[in-house]
Amino acid sequence: MEMGVIHHPGSSGVIPILNGNSVILIHQYRPAIKNSIWEIPSGTMLPGEDPLECAKRELQEECGFLGKNF
């Protein structure tokens, strides 16, 4: 039996709320399940990146939004 180790740098996500009652979700295709799912904007942190900065970056990259309150 072979085993390996994967070192993941971590990830961060954000739940963006608009006008106090709407949530932004991303419709993303996931090959592992061969289907699309709805999920929050999220992504892998860059080396040494702060989780909050990662969440802000992913929100802008994936949705084009800048958050006001974090």
CHARMM internal coordinates of N, CA and C (Angstrom, degrees):
IC EDIT
DIST 1 N 1 CA 1.4520
DIST 1 CA 1 C 1.5284
ANGL 1 N 1 CA 1 C 109.21
DIST 1 C 2 N 1.3290
ANGL 1 CA 1 C 2 N 115.97
DIHE 1 N 1 CA 1 C 2 N 132.82
DIST 2 N 2 CA 1.4631
ANGL 1 C 2 N 2 CA 121.42
DIHE 1 CA 1 C 2 N 2 CA 176.56
DIST 2 CA 2 C 1.5164
ANGL 2 N 2 CA 2 C 109.90
DIHE 1 C 2 N 2 CA 2 C -101.98
DIST 2 C 3 N 1.3194
ANGL 2 CA 2 C 3 N 114.62
DIHE 2 N 2 CA 2 C 3 N 144.41
DIST 3 N 3 CA 1.4594
ANGL 2 C 3 N 3 CA 119.93
DIHE 2 CA 2 C 3 N 3 CA 176.94
DIST 3 CA 3 C 1.5059
ANGL 3 N 3 CA 3 C 108.27
DIHE 2 C 3 N 3 CA 3 C -133.82
DIST 3 C 4 N 1.2921
ANGL 3 CA 3 C 4 N 115.78
DIHE 3 N 3 CA 3 C 4 N 153.21
DIST 4 N 4 CA 1.4469
ANGL 3 C 4 N 4 CA 121.70
DIHE 3 CA 3 C 4 N 4 CA 177.05
DIST 4 CA 4 C 1.5158
ANGL 4 N 4 CA 4 C 109.85
DIHE 3 C 4 N 4 CA 4 C -142.10
DIST 4 C 5 N 1.2990
ANGL 4 CA 4 C 5 N 114.54
DIHE 4 N 4 CA 4 C 5 N 167.75
DIST 5 N 5 CA 1.4581
ANGL 4 C 5 N 5 CA 120.91
DIHE 4 CA 4 C 5 N 5 CA 179.32
DIST 5 CA 5 C 1.5193
ANGL 5 N 5 CA 5 C 108.53
DIHE 4 C 5 N 5 CA 5 C -125.92
DIST 5 C 6 N 1.3110
ANGL 5 CA 5 C 6 N 115.22
DIHE 5 N 5 CA 5 C 6 N 133.41
DIST 6 N 6 CA 1.4582
ANGL 5 C 6 N 6 CA 120.57
DIHE 5 CA 5 C 6 N 6 CA 175.10
DIST 6 CA 6 C 1.5209
ANGL 6 N 6 CA 6 C 107.42
DIHE 5 C 6 N 6 CA 6 C -112.40
DIST 6 C 7 N 1.3027
ANGL 6 CA 6 C 7 N 116.18
DIHE 6 N 6 CA 6 C 7 N 124.76
DIST 7 N 7 CA 1.4679
ANGL 6 C 7 N 7 CA 121.33
DIHE 6 CA 6 C 7 N 7 CA 177.59
DIST 7 CA 7 C 1.5211
ANGL 7 N 7 CA 7 C 108.06
DIHE 6 C 7 N 7 CA 7 C -96.56
DIST 7 C 8 N 1.3284
ANGL 7 CA 7 C 8 N 116.44
DIHE 7 N 7 CA 7 C 8 N 109.69
DIST 8 N 8 CA 1.4641
ANGL 7 C 8 N 8 CA 122.46
DIHE 7 CA 7 C 8 N 8 CA -179.58
DIST 8 CA 8 C 1.5267
ANGL 8 N 8 CA 8 C 108.13
DIHE 7 C 8 N 8 CA 8 C -93.88
DIST 8 C 9 N 1.3492
ANGL 8 CA 8 C 9 N 117.63
DIHE 8 N 8 CA 8 C 9 N 132.64
DIST 9 N 9 CA 1.4670
ANGL 8 C 9 N 9 CA 119.99
DIHE 8 CA 8 C 9 N 9 CA -177.87
DIST 9 CA 9 C 1.5217
ANGL 9 N 9 CA 9 C 113.98
DIHE 8 C 9 N 9 CA 9 C -73.52
DIST 9 C 10 N 1.3232
ANGL 9 CA 9 C 10 N 117.28
DIHE 9 N 9 CA 9 C 10 N -5.03
DIST 10 N 10 CA 1.4609
ANGL 9 C 10 N 10 CA 121.08
DIHE 9 CA 9 C 10 N 10 CA -178.53
DIST 10 CA 10 C 1.5144
ANGL 10 N 10 CA 10 C 110.21
DIHE 9 C 10 N 10 CA 10 C 102.47
DIST 10 C 11 N 1.3057
ANGL 10 CA 10 C 11 N 115.08
DIHE 10 N 10 CA 10 C 11 N 163.94
DIST 11 N 11 CA 1.4572
ANGL 10 C 11 N 11 CA 119.72
DIHE 10 CA 10 C 11 N 11 CA 178.36
DIST 11 CA 11 C 1.5198
ANGL 11 N 11 CA 11 C 109.13
DIHE 10 C 11 N 11 CA 11 C -144.40
DIST 11 C 12 N 1.3086
ANGL 11 CA 11 C 12 N 114.40
DIHE 11 N 11 CA 11 C 12 N 167.78
DIST 12 N 12 CA 1.4495
ANGL 11 C 12 N 12 CA 119.90
DIHE 11 CA 11 C 12 N 12 CA -177.48
DIST 12 CA 12 C 1.5216
ANGL 12 N 12 CA 12 C 108.34
DIHE 11 C 12 N 12 CA 12 C -146.05
DIST 12 C 13 N 1.3108
ANGL 12 CA 12 C 13 N 116.33
DIHE 12 N 12 CA 12 C 13 N 147.71
DIST 13 N 13 CA 1.4582
ANGL 12 C 13 N 13 CA 121.26
DIHE 12 CA 12 C 13 N 13 CA 178.01
DIST 13 CA 13 C 1.5124
ANGL 13 N 13 CA 13 C 110.42
DIHE 12 C 13 N 13 CA 13 C -139.34
DIST 13 C 14 N 1.3222
ANGL 13 CA 13 C 14 N 114.70
DIHE 13 N 13 CA 13 C 14 N 167.66
DIST 14 N 14 CA 1.4554
ANGL 13 C 14 N 14 CA 120.41
DIHE 13 CA 13 C 14 N 14 CA -178.25
DIST 14 CA 14 C 1.5299
ANGL 14 N 14 CA 14 C 108.35
DIHE 13 C 14 N 14 CA 14 C -142.15
DIST 14 C 15 N 1.3221
ANGL 14 CA 14 C 15 N 116.98
DIHE 14 N 14 CA 14 C 15 N 145.64
DIST 15 N 15 CA 1.4610
ANGL 14 C 15 N 15 CA 121.70
DIHE 14 CA 14 C 15 N 15 CA 175.02
DIST 15 CA 15 C 1.5288
ANGL 15 N 15 CA 15 C 107.11
DIHE 14 C 15 N 15 CA 15 C -107.25
DIST 15 C 16 N 1.3339
ANGL 15 CA 15 C 16 N 117.20
DIHE 15 N 15 CA 15 C 16 N 96.62
DIST 16 N 16 CA 1.4655
ANGL 15 C 16 N 16 CA 120.03
DIHE 15 CA 15 C 16 N 16 CA -178.28
DIST 16 CA 16 C 1.5304
ANGL 16 N 16 CA 16 C 111.36
DIHE 15 C 16 N 16 CA 16 C -77.71
DIST 16 C 17 N 1.3280
ANGL 16 CA 16 C 17 N 115.55
DIHE 16 N 16 CA 16 C 17 N 128.63
DIST 17 N 17 CA 1.4614
ANGL 16 C 17 N 17 CA 121.77
DIHE 16 CA 16 C 17 N 17 CA -179.74
DIST 17 CA 17 C 1.5274
ANGL 17 N 17 CA 17 C 108.56
DIHE 16 C 17 N 17 CA 17 C -115.50
DIST 17 C 18 N 1.3366
ANGL 17 CA 17 C 18 N 116.11
DIHE 17 N 17 CA 17 C 18 N 124.51
DIST 18 N 18 CA 1.4708
ANGL 17 C 18 N 18 CA 122.22
DIHE 17 CA 17 C 18 N 18 CA 179.14
DIST 18 CA 18 C 1.5206
ANGL 18 N 18 CA 18 C 109.88
DIHE 17 C 18 N 18 CA 18 C -102.44
DIST 18 C 19 N 1.3099
ANGL 18 CA 18 C 19 N 116.55
DIHE 18 N 18 CA 18 C 19 N 134.26
DIST 19 N 19 CA 1.4641
ANGL 18 C 19 N 19 CA 122.55
DIHE 18 CA 18 C 19 N 19 CA 175.14
DIST 19 CA 19 C 1.5293
ANGL 19 N 19 CA 19 C 113.53
DIHE 18 C 19 N 19 CA 19 C 52.71
DIST 19 C 20 N 1.3139
ANGL 19 CA 19 C 20 N 117.08
DIHE 19 N 19 CA 19 C 20 N 25.57
DIST 20 N 20 CA 1.4505
ANGL 19 C 20 N 20 CA 121.10
DIHE 19 CA 19 C 20 N 20 CA 176.11
DIST 20 CA 20 C 1.5178
ANGL 20 N 20 CA 20 C 116.44
DIHE 19 C 20 N 20 CA 20 C 75.52
DIST 20 C 21 N 1.3654
ANGL 20 CA 20 C 21 N 117.81
DIHE 20 N 20 CA 20 C 21 N -3.03
DIST 21 N 21 CA 1.4643
ANGL 20 C 21 N 21 CA 116.61
DIHE 20 CA 20 C 21 N 21 CA -176.85
DIST 21 CA 21 C 1.5308
ANGL 21 N 21 CA 21 C 114.83
DIHE 20 C 21 N 21 CA 21 C -145.61
DIST 21 C 22 N 1.3100
ANGL 21 CA 21 C 22 N 119.26
DIHE 21 N 21 CA 21 C 22 N 2.89
DIST 22 N 22 CA 1.4664
ANGL 21 C 22 N 22 CA 122.10
DIHE 21 CA 21 C 22 N 22 CA 177.71
DIST 22 CA 22 C 1.5176
ANGL 22 N 22 CA 22 C 109.74
DIHE 21 C 22 N 22 CA 22 C -122.67
DIST 22 C 23 N 1.3164
ANGL 22 CA 22 C 23 N 115.60
DIHE 22 N 22 CA 22 C 23 N 139.37
DIST 23 N 23 CA 1.4592
ANGL 22 C 23 N 23 CA 121.40
DIHE 22 CA 22 C 23 N 23 CA -179.89
DIST 23 CA 23 C 1.5252
ANGL 23 N 23 CA 23 C 108.75
DIHE 22 C 23 N 23 CA 23 C -112.89
DIST 23 C 24 N 1.3282
ANGL 23 CA 23 C 24 N 116.84
DIHE 23 N 23 CA 23 C 24 N 139.02
DIST 24 N 24 CA 1.4618
ANGL 23 C 24 N 24 CA 121.64
DIHE 23 CA 23 C 24 N 24 CA 177.01
DIST 24 CA 24 C 1.5228
ANGL 24 N 24 CA 24 C 108.98
DIHE 23 C 24 N 24 CA 24 C -92.20
DIST 24 C 25 N 1.3271
ANGL 24 CA 24 C 25 N 115.86
DIHE 24 N 24 CA 24 C 25 N 126.99
DIST 25 N 25 CA 1.4553
ANGL 24 C 25 N 25 CA 121.92
DIHE 24 CA 24 C 25 N 25 CA 175.69
DIST 25 CA 25 C 1.5225
ANGL 25 N 25 CA 25 C 109.21
DIHE 24 C 25 N 25 CA 25 C -124.87
DIST 25 C 26 N 1.3229
ANGL 25 CA 25 C 26 N 116.22
DIHE 25 N 25 CA 25 C 26 N 157.26
DIST 26 N 26 CA 1.4588
ANGL 25 C 26 N 26 CA 123.34
DIHE 25 CA 25 C 26 N 26 CA 179.05
DIST 26 CA 26 C 1.5226
ANGL 26 N 26 CA 26 C 107.70
DIHE 25 C 26 N 26 CA 26 C -107.40
DIST 26 C 27 N 1.3253
ANGL 26 CA 26 C 27 N 116.77
DIHE 26 N 26 CA 26 C 27 N 133.28
DIST 27 N 27 CA 1.4626
ANGL 26 C 27 N 27 CA 120.74
DIHE 26 CA 26 C 27 N 27 CA 174.95
DIST 27 CA 27 C 1.5224
ANGL 27 N 27 CA 27 C 106.58
DIHE 26 C 27 N 27 CA 27 C -94.80
DIST 27 C 28 N 1.3248
ANGL 27 CA 27 C 28 N 116.42
DIHE 27 N 27 CA 27 C 28 N 108.69
DIST 28 N 28 CA 1.4646
ANGL 27 C 28 N 28 CA 122.49
DIHE 27 CA 27 C 28 N 28 CA -168.63
DIST 28 CA 28 C 1.5309
ANGL 28 N 28 CA 28 C 110.67
DIHE 27 C 28 N 28 CA 28 C -123.91
DIST 28 C 29 N 1.3451
ANGL 28 CA 28 C 29 N 115.42
DIHE 28 N 28 CA 28 C 29 N 133.43
DIST 29 N 29 CA 1.4678
ANGL 28 C 29 N 29 CA 119.32
DIHE 28 CA 28 C 29 N 29 CA 175.22
DIST 29 CA 29 C 1.5236
ANGL 29 N 29 CA 29 C 108.89
DIHE 28 C 29 N 29 CA 29 C -79.41
DIST 29 C 30 N 1.3321
ANGL 29 CA 29 C 30 N 116.54
DIHE 29 N 29 CA 29 C 30 N 132.51
DIST 30 N 30 CA 1.4632
ANGL 29 C 30 N 30 CA 122.61
DIHE 29 CA 29 C 30 N 30 CA 178.88
DIST 30 CA 30 C 1.5244
ANGL 30 N 30 CA 30 C 109.26
DIHE 29 C 30 N 30 CA 30 C -120.01
DIST 30 C 31 N 1.3499
ANGL 30 CA 30 C 31 N 117.15
DIHE 30 N 30 CA 30 C 31 N 107.94
DIST 31 N 31 CA 1.4642
ANGL 30 C 31 N 31 CA 120.89
DIHE 30 CA 30 C 31 N 31 CA -177.52
DIST 31 CA 31 C 1.5303
ANGL 31 N 31 CA 31 C 113.80
DIHE 30 C 31 N 31 CA 31 C -57.00
DIST 31 C 32 N 1.3206
ANGL 31 CA 31 C 32 N 118.20
DIHE 31 N 31 CA 31 C 32 N -32.47
DIST 32 N 32 CA 1.4649
ANGL 31 C 32 N 32 CA 121.06
DIHE 31 CA 31 C 32 N 32 CA -177.44
DIST 32 CA 32 C 1.5320
ANGL 32 N 32 CA 32 C 112.12
DIHE 31 C 32 N 32 CA 32 C -60.11
DIST 32 C 33 N 1.3284
ANGL 32 CA 32 C 33 N 116.93
DIHE 32 N 32 CA 32 C 33 N -32.70
DIST 33 N 33 CA 1.4596
ANGL 32 C 33 N 33 CA 120.25
DIHE 32 CA 32 C 33 N 33 CA 178.95
DIST 33 CA 33 C 1.5294
ANGL 33 N 33 CA 33 C 111.98
DIHE 32 C 33 N 33 CA 33 C -108.77
DIST 33 C 34 N 1.3365
ANGL 33 CA 33 C 34 N 115.68
DIHE 33 N 33 CA 33 C 34 N 0.61
DIST 34 N 34 CA 1.4709
ANGL 33 C 34 N 34 CA 122.41
DIHE 33 CA 33 C 34 N 34 CA 179.21
DIST 34 CA 34 C 1.5256
ANGL 34 N 34 CA 34 C 111.48
DIHE 33 C 34 N 34 CA 34 C 53.02
DIST 34 C 35 N 1.3223
ANGL 34 CA 34 C 35 N 114.83
DIHE 34 N 34 CA 34 C 35 N 44.22
DIST 35 N 35 CA 1.4529
ANGL 34 C 35 N 35 CA 120.38
DIHE 34 CA 34 C 35 N 35 CA -178.33
DIST 35 CA 35 C 1.5270
ANGL 35 N 35 CA 35 C 109.60
DIHE 34 C 35 N 35 CA 35 C -160.47
DIST 35 C 36 N 1.3138
ANGL 35 CA 35 C 36 N 115.78
DIHE 35 N 35 CA 35 C 36 N 165.27
DIST 36 N 36 CA 1.4619
ANGL 35 C 36 N 36 CA 121.53
DIHE 35 CA 35 C 36 N 36 CA 175.36
DIST 36 CA 36 C 1.5240
ANGL 36 N 36 CA 36 C 109.08
DIHE 35 C 36 N 36 CA 36 C -97.54
DIST 36 C 37 N 1.3207
ANGL 36 CA 36 C 37 N 115.44
DIHE 36 N 36 CA 36 C 37 N 146.04
DIST 37 N 37 CA 1.4628
ANGL 36 C 37 N 37 CA 120.86
DIHE 36 CA 36 C 37 N 37 CA 177.25
DIST 37 CA 37 C 1.5224
ANGL 37 N 37 CA 37 C 109.42
DIHE 36 C 37 N 37 CA 37 C -135.29
DIST 37 C 38 N 1.3168
ANGL 37 CA 37 C 38 N 116.21
DIHE 37 N 37 CA 37 C 38 N 160.40
DIST 38 N 38 CA 1.4620
ANGL 37 C 38 N 38 CA 122.19
DIHE 37 CA 37 C 38 N 38 CA 174.23
DIST 38 CA 38 C 1.5258
ANGL 38 N 38 CA 38 C 107.87
DIHE 37 C 38 N 38 CA 38 C -92.31
DIST 38 C 39 N 1.3231
ANGL 38 CA 38 C 39 N 116.30
DIHE 38 N 38 CA 38 C 39 N 133.70
DIST 39 N 39 CA 1.4719
ANGL 38 C 39 N 39 CA 120.04
DIHE 38 CA 38 C 39 N 39 CA -179.60
DIST 39 CA 39 C 1.5170
ANGL 39 N 39 CA 39 C 110.01
DIHE 38 C 39 N 39 CA 39 C -149.73
DIST 39 C 40 N 1.3262
ANGL 39 CA 39 C 40 N 115.10
DIHE 39 N 39 CA 39 C 40 N 164.46
DIST 40 N 40 CA 1.4675
ANGL 39 C 40 N 40 CA 120.03
DIHE 39 CA 39 C 40 N 40 CA 177.11
DIST 40 CA 40 C 1.5280
ANGL 40 N 40 CA 40 C 109.17
DIHE 39 C 40 N 40 CA 40 C -74.97
DIST 40 C 41 N 1.3432
ANGL 40 CA 40 C 41 N 117.58
DIHE 40 N 40 CA 40 C 41 N 154.50
DIST 41 N 41 CA 1.4570
ANGL 40 C 41 N 41 CA 119.86
DIHE 40 CA 40 C 41 N 41 CA 174.06
DIST 41 CA 41 C 1.5346
ANGL 41 N 41 CA 41 C 109.46
DIHE 40 C 41 N 41 CA 41 C -61.91
DIST 41 C 42 N 1.3119
ANGL 41 CA 41 C 42 N 116.43
DIHE 41 N 41 CA 41 C 42 N 127.12
DIST 42 N 42 CA 1.4670
ANGL 41 C 42 N 42 CA 120.25
DIHE 41 CA 41 C 42 N 42 CA -178.49
DIST 42 CA 42 C 1.5192
ANGL 42 N 42 CA 42 C 108.99
DIHE 41 C 42 N 42 CA 42 C -159.53
DIST 42 C 43 N 1.3039
ANGL 42 CA 42 C 43 N 115.30
DIHE 42 N 42 CA 42 C 43 N 168.04
DIST 43 N 43 CA 1.4606
ANGL 42 C 43 N 43 CA 119.20
DIHE 42 CA 42 C 43 N 43 CA 178.24
DIST 43 CA 43 C 1.5076
ANGL 43 N 43 CA 43 C 112.57
DIHE 42 C 43 N 43 CA 43 C -175.37
DIST 43 C 44 N 1.3069
ANGL 43 CA 43 C 44 N 114.46
DIHE 43 N 43 CA 43 C 44 N 175.22
DIST 44 N 44 CA 1.4641
ANGL 43 C 44 N 44 CA 122.51
DIHE 43 CA 43 C 44 N 44 CA -178.49
DIST 44 CA 44 C 1.5234
ANGL 44 N 44 CA 44 C 110.56
DIHE 43 C 44 N 44 CA 44 C -79.11
DIST 44 C 45 N 1.3216
ANGL 44 CA 44 C 45 N 115.05
DIHE 44 N 44 CA 44 C 45 N 135.74
DIST 45 N 45 CA 1.4589
ANGL 44 C 45 N 45 CA 120.09
DIHE 44 CA 44 C 45 N 45 CA 178.74
DIST 45 CA 45 C 1.5261
ANGL 45 N 45 CA 45 C 110.38
DIHE 44 C 45 N 45 CA 45 C -72.74
DIST 45 C 46 N 1.3229
ANGL 45 CA 45 C 46 N 115.21
DIHE 45 N 45 CA 45 C 46 N 144.40
DIST 46 N 46 CA 1.4529
ANGL 45 C 46 N 46 CA 121.29
DIHE 45 CA 45 C 46 N 46 CA 173.31
DIST 46 CA 46 C 1.5293
ANGL 46 N 46 CA 46 C 108.17
DIHE 45 C 46 N 46 CA 46 C -74.69
DIST 46 C 47 N 1.3290
ANGL 46 CA 46 C 47 N 118.50
DIHE 46 N 46 CA 46 C 47 N 157.14
DIST 47 N 47 CA 1.4723
ANGL 46 C 47 N 47 CA 119.49
DIHE 46 CA 46 C 47 N 47 CA 179.61
DIST 47 CA 47 C 1.5324
ANGL 47 N 47 CA 47 C 111.60
DIHE 46 C 47 N 47 CA 47 C -53.56
DIST 47 C 48 N 1.3250
ANGL 47 CA 47 C 48 N 116.51
DIHE 47 N 47 CA 47 C 48 N 124.60
DIST 48 N 48 CA 1.4658
ANGL 47 C 48 N 48 CA 122.30
DIHE 47 CA 47 C 48 N 48 CA 178.29
DIST 48 CA 48 C 1.5207
ANGL 48 N 48 CA 48 C 114.30
DIHE 47 C 48 N 48 CA 48 C 77.86
DIST 48 C 49 N 1.3262
ANGL 48 CA 48 C 49 N 118.60
DIHE 48 N 48 CA 48 C 49 N 3.09
DIST 49 N 49 CA 1.4634
ANGL 48 C 49 N 49 CA 121.11
DIHE 48 CA 48 C 49 N 49 CA -176.74
DIST 49 CA 49 C 1.5275
ANGL 49 N 49 CA 49 C 111.12
DIHE 48 C 49 N 49 CA 49 C -76.84
DIST 49 C 50 N 1.3078
ANGL 49 CA 49 C 50 N 115.67
DIHE 49 N 49 CA 49 C 50 N 140.90
DIST 50 N 50 CA 1.4560
ANGL 49 C 50 N 50 CA 123.01
DIHE 49 CA 49 C 50 N 50 CA 176.12
DIST 50 CA 50 C 1.5361
ANGL 50 N 50 CA 50 C 108.70
DIHE 49 C 50 N 50 CA 50 C -71.96
DIST 50 C 51 N 1.3430
ANGL 50 CA 50 C 51 N 119.32
DIHE 50 N 50 CA 50 C 51 N 137.58
DIST 51 N 51 CA 1.4622
ANGL 50 C 51 N 51 CA 120.82
DIHE 50 CA 50 C 51 N 51 CA -179.49
DIST 51 CA 51 C 1.5320
ANGL 51 N 51 CA 51 C 114.15
DIHE 50 C 51 N 51 CA 51 C -55.79
DIST 51 C 52 N 1.3289
ANGL 51 CA 51 C 52 N 117.50
DIHE 51 N 51 CA 51 C 52 N -38.16
DIST 52 N 52 CA 1.4638
ANGL 51 C 52 N 52 CA 120.14
DIHE 51 CA 51 C 52 N 52 CA 179.26
DIST 52 CA 52 C 1.5262
ANGL 52 N 52 CA 52 C 110.59
DIHE 51 C 52 N 52 CA 52 C -66.07
DIST 52 C 53 N 1.3235
ANGL 52 CA 52 C 53 N 117.10
DIHE 52 N 52 CA 52 C 53 N -41.68
DIST 53 N 53 CA 1.4618
ANGL 52 C 53 N 53 CA 120.54
DIHE 52 CA 52 C 53 N 53 CA 178.27
DIST 53 CA 53 C 1.5225
ANGL 53 N 53 CA 53 C 110.70
DIHE 52 C 53 N 53 CA 53 C -64.29
DIST 53 C 54 N 1.3156
ANGL 53 CA 53 C 54 N 116.88
DIHE 53 N 53 CA 53 C 54 N -37.23
DIST 54 N 54 CA 1.4606
ANGL 53 C 54 N 54 CA 121.25
DIHE 53 CA 53 C 54 N 54 CA 176.50
DIST 54 CA 54 C 1.5321
ANGL 54 N 54 CA 54 C 110.22
DIHE 53 C 54 N 54 CA 54 C -62.70
DIST 54 C 55 N 1.3178
ANGL 54 CA 54 C 55 N 117.59
DIHE 54 N 54 CA 54 C 55 N -45.99
DIST 55 N 55 CA 1.4627
ANGL 54 C 55 N 55 CA 121.56
DIHE 54 CA 54 C 55 N 55 CA 179.78
DIST 55 CA 55 C 1.5311
ANGL 55 N 55 CA 55 C 110.80
DIHE 54 C 55 N 55 CA 55 C -60.82
DIST 55 C 56 N 1.3240
ANGL 55 CA 55 C 56 N 116.95
DIHE 55 N 55 CA 55 C 56 N -42.89
DIST 56 N 56 CA 1.4707
ANGL 55 C 56 N 56 CA 120.79
DIHE 55 CA 55 C 56 N 56 CA 178.29
DIST 56 CA 56 C 1.5229
ANGL 56 N 56 CA 56 C 110.89
DIHE 55 C 56 N 56 CA 56 C -63.16
DIST 56 C 57 N 1.3239
ANGL 56 CA 56 C 57 N 116.81
DIHE 56 N 56 CA 56 C 57 N -43.18
DIST 57 N 57 CA 1.4660
ANGL 56 C 57 N 57 CA 122.08
DIHE 56 CA 56 C 57 N 57 CA -179.83
DIST 57 CA 57 C 1.5194
ANGL 57 N 57 CA 57 C 110.74
DIHE 56 C 57 N 57 CA 57 C -63.36
DIST 57 C 58 N 1.3192
ANGL 57 CA 57 C 58 N 116.65
DIHE 57 N 57 CA 57 C 58 N -45.48
DIST 58 N 58 CA 1.4624
ANGL 57 C 58 N 58 CA 120.78
DIHE 57 CA 57 C 58 N 58 CA -179.12
DIST 58 CA 58 C 1.5246
ANGL 58 N 58 CA 58 C 111.39
DIHE 57 C 58 N 58 CA 58 C -64.81
DIST 58 C 59 N 1.3219
ANGL 58 CA 58 C 59 N 118.19
DIHE 58 N 58 CA 58 C 59 N -38.72
DIST 59 N 59 CA 1.4588
ANGL 58 C 59 N 59 CA 121.71
DIHE 58 CA 58 C 59 N 59 CA 177.63
DIST 59 CA 59 C 1.5248
ANGL 59 N 59 CA 59 C 110.35
DIHE 58 C 59 N 59 CA 59 C -59.91
DIST 59 C 60 N 1.3174
ANGL 59 CA 59 C 60 N 116.55
DIHE 59 N 59 CA 59 C 60 N -43.44
DIST 60 N 60 CA 1.4606
ANGL 59 C 60 N 60 CA 120.15
DIHE 59 CA 59 C 60 N 60 CA 179.80
DIST 60 CA 60 C 1.5325
ANGL 60 N 60 CA 60 C 111.33
DIHE 59 C 60 N 60 CA 60 C -71.27
DIST 60 C 61 N 1.3341
ANGL 60 CA 60 C 61 N 117.24
DIHE 60 N 60 CA 60 C 61 N -44.31
DIST 61 N 61 CA 1.4632
ANGL 60 C 61 N 61 CA 120.77
DIHE 60 CA 60 C 61 N 61 CA -178.82
DIST 61 CA 61 C 1.5242
ANGL 61 N 61 CA 61 C 112.11
DIHE 60 C 61 N 61 CA 61 C -64.51
DIST 61 C 62 N 1.3116
ANGL 61 CA 61 C 62 N 117.86
DIHE 61 N 61 CA 61 C 62 N -43.66
DIST 62 N 62 CA 1.4536
ANGL 61 C 62 N 62 CA 121.13
DIHE 61 CA 61 C 62 N 62 CA -172.67
DIST 62 CA 62 C 1.5223
ANGL 62 N 62 CA 62 C 113.77
DIHE 61 C 62 N 62 CA 62 C -88.61
DIST 62 C 63 N 1.3490
ANGL 62 CA 62 C 63 N 117.36
DIHE 62 N 62 CA 62 C 63 N -25.92
DIST 63 N 63 CA 1.4641
ANGL 62 C 63 N 63 CA 119.66
DIHE 62 CA 62 C 63 N 63 CA -174.13
DIST 63 CA 63 C 1.5284
ANGL 63 N 63 CA 63 C 113.69
DIHE 62 C 63 N 63 CA 63 C -123.43
DIST 63 C 64 N 1.3277
ANGL 63 CA 63 C 64 N 116.75
DIHE 63 N 63 CA 63 C 64 N -16.84
DIST 64 N 64 CA 1.4518
ANGL 63 C 64 N 64 CA 119.67
DIHE 63 CA 63 C 64 N 64 CA -176.39
DIST 64 CA 64 C 1.5166
ANGL 64 N 64 CA 64 C 113.70
DIHE 63 C 64 N 64 CA 64 C 77.01
DIST 64 C 65 N 1.3370
ANGL 64 CA 64 C 65 N 117.28
DIHE 64 N 64 CA 64 C 65 N 18.16
DIST 65 N 65 CA 1.4573
ANGL 64 C 65 N 65 CA 122.28
DIHE 64 CA 64 C 65 N 65 CA -179.17
DIST 65 CA 65 C 1.5319
ANGL 65 N 65 CA 65 C 111.32
DIHE 64 C 65 N 65 CA 65 C -108.54
DIST 65 C 66 N 1.3285
ANGL 65 CA 65 C 66 N 114.92
DIHE 65 N 65 CA 65 C 66 N 150.40
DIST 66 N 66 CA 1.4694
ANGL 65 C 66 N 66 CA 121.45
DIHE 65 CA 65 C 66 N 66 CA 170.87
DIST 66 CA 66 C 1.5189
ANGL 66 N 66 CA 66 C 106.34
DIHE 65 C 66 N 66 CA 66 C -114.20
DIST 66 C 67 N 1.3127
ANGL 66 CA 66 C 67 N 117.20
DIHE 66 N 66 CA 66 C 67 N 126.10
DIST 67 N 67 CA 1.4548
ANGL 66 C 67 N 67 CA 120.33
DIHE 66 CA 66 C 67 N 67 CA -179.30
DIST 67 CA 67 C 1.5218
ANGL 67 N 67 CA 67 C 112.06
DIHE 66 C 67 N 67 CA 67 C -75.66
DIST 67 C 68 N 1.3320
ANGL 67 CA 67 C 68 N 116.41
DIHE 67 N 67 CA 67 C 68 N 148.50
DIST 68 N 68 CA 1.4664
ANGL 67 C 68 N 68 CA 121.41
DIHE 67 CA 67 C 68 N 68 CA 176.81
DIST 68 CA 68 C 1.5255
ANGL 68 N 68 CA 68 C 110.94
DIHE 67 C 68 N 68 CA 68 C -94.59
DIST 68 C 69 N 1.3161
ANGL 68 CA 68 C 69 N 116.61
DIHE 68 N 68 CA 68 C 69 N -43.69
DIST 69 N 69 CA 1.4544
ANGL 68 C 69 N 69 CA 121.72
DIHE 68 CA 68 C 69 N 69 CA -175.67
DIST 69 CA 69 C 1.5249
ANGL 69 N 69 CA 69 C 109.80
DIHE 68 C 69 N 69 CA 69 C -122.37
DIST 69 C 70 N 1.3169
ANGL 69 CA 69 C 70 N 115.44
DIHE 69 N 69 CA 69 C 70 N 123.95
DIST 70 N 70 CA 1.4590
ANGL 69 C 70 N 70 CA 120.32
DIHE 69 CA 69 C 70 N 70 CA 177.51
DIST 70 CA 70 C 1.5048
ANGL 70 N 70 CA 70 C 109.57
DIHE 69 C 70 N 70 CA 70 C -124.14
END
COOR INIT
IC SEED 1 N 1 CA 1 C
IC BUILD
